[in-house]
């Protein structure tokens, strides 16, 4: 197994990445990747980029994966050193079947720039996502080999893992694209116009219903053609014929 995908995965996480010549074939095949181990390189504050890269490639041939960053400004740049197995965690948990990430820091109190730590977190989370690893697979060298190692000195690994865990699950929201006017065909335009016309007609019906409710029942009488409301009760004047018959004495015409 070789980590030939590493530069692309890091770049997809919007990180600046450079590679050292021969990285693709450097290191033996990895049987598996069981974890990711954080280190500091312990290089002197004034050490040059060339001297640090020589130390990683020739002196200790570590890590399998990347050094972040291997540049004096410590600007968060990832430098991919090897795609294969390397000796960075031999006595520690997981051994060397792991990816070592070496950060530029002297390990004796040199401050960690925010941009460097942020890059450390983002790149590690990207690797975890690619490999399907959880944050439990991320440890400092001082955790995999606590009797001998202190690196990365000055970094709280529990806090680092909390930040990495958030990045592993986070996915940036996608922005829906709006088609340009020329991309809308005539059928789509006709359909949109039909919907607009339907909404206008519905608005008119709602307005008319509201007007009828405000004007009251009189409007309904007029619409039925009944004129003015009918009067209730008996009309005054001459009594009905049946009433007159009842009032006439028996035998009188």
Buried (B, 14 or more C-beta within 10 A) or exposed (E): EBBEEBBEBBEEBEBBBBBBEEBBEBBEEBEEBBBBBBBBBBBEEEBEBEEBBEBBBEEBBBBBBBBBBBBBEBEBBBBBBBBBBBBBBEEBBBBBBBBBBBBBBBBEEBEBBEBBBBBBBBBBBBBBBBBEBEBEBBBBBBBBBEEEBBBBBBBEBEEBBEBBBEBBEEEEEEEEEEEEEEEEEEEEEEEEEEEEEEEEEEEEEEEEEEEEEEEEEEEEBEEEEEEEEEEEEEEEEEEEEEEEEEEEEEEEE
